[in-house]
Amino acid sequence: VQELQRALAQGGLVYSTKFVASLLSMFDQSGTGQATYQEFQQIHAFLLRCQQVYYSVDSDRSNSLNLNELGRAVQAFGFQLDMSPQGSFYTMCKSYDFALTGTFNLDVFIAMAVQLTNCKRMFDMFARGGPQMSMDFNQFVWSTTKL
């Protein structure tokens, strides 16, 4: 985790150890907490995809995404979130917009993409192919620690 954290920081992406562990867990097939060369390549491909989506929707080339651009980026990444004012999209945005600017840099978009990807993975695991899932409190706690 710390080695990946240092590599990301060298590329200008400074994240907490918890976040880097979450990113690594998305690709850690063996559950060792270590990335094989193939897993590192998958992480790299994921980060490149994040960058491609991010820059493709940054229509004003401001190097940050406003809420409309971010909504398009989330959709381009394959997620259909509730866009109503109290829906999941705006709730997630509020949780990442600490300065209350309504703009989101690349590192924040990557963090959102990791969270959404991990949420989707957990949902699919508990929903077992269905459109809804059911879990008890212990399963909920377990799944949130995996995000």
Stockholm file with secondary structure:
# STOCKHOLM 1.0

chainA/1-147         VQELQRALAQGGLVYSTKFVASLLSMFDQSGTGQATYQEFQQIHAFLLRCQQVYYSVDSDRSNSLNLNELGRAVQAFGFQLDMSPQGSFYTMCKSYDFALTGTFNLDVFIAMAVQLTNCKRMFDMFARGGPQMSMDFNQFVWSTTKL
#=GR chainA/1-147 SS CHHHHHHHHHTTCCCCHHHHHHHHHTTCTTCSSCCCHHHHHHHHHHHHHHHHHHHHHCTTCCSSBCHHHHHHHHHHTTCCCCCSTTSHHHHHHHHHCTTCCSCBCHHHHHHHHHHHHHHHHHHHHHHTTSSCCCCCHHHHHHHHHTC
#=GC SS_cons         CHHHHHHHHHTTCCCCHHHHHHHHHTTCTTCSSCCCHHHHHHHHHHHHHHHHHHHHHCTTCCSSBCHHHHHHHHHHTTCCCCCSTTSHHHHHHHHHCTTCCSCBCHHHHHHHHHHHHHHHHHHHHHHTTSSCCCCCHHHHHHHHHTC
//
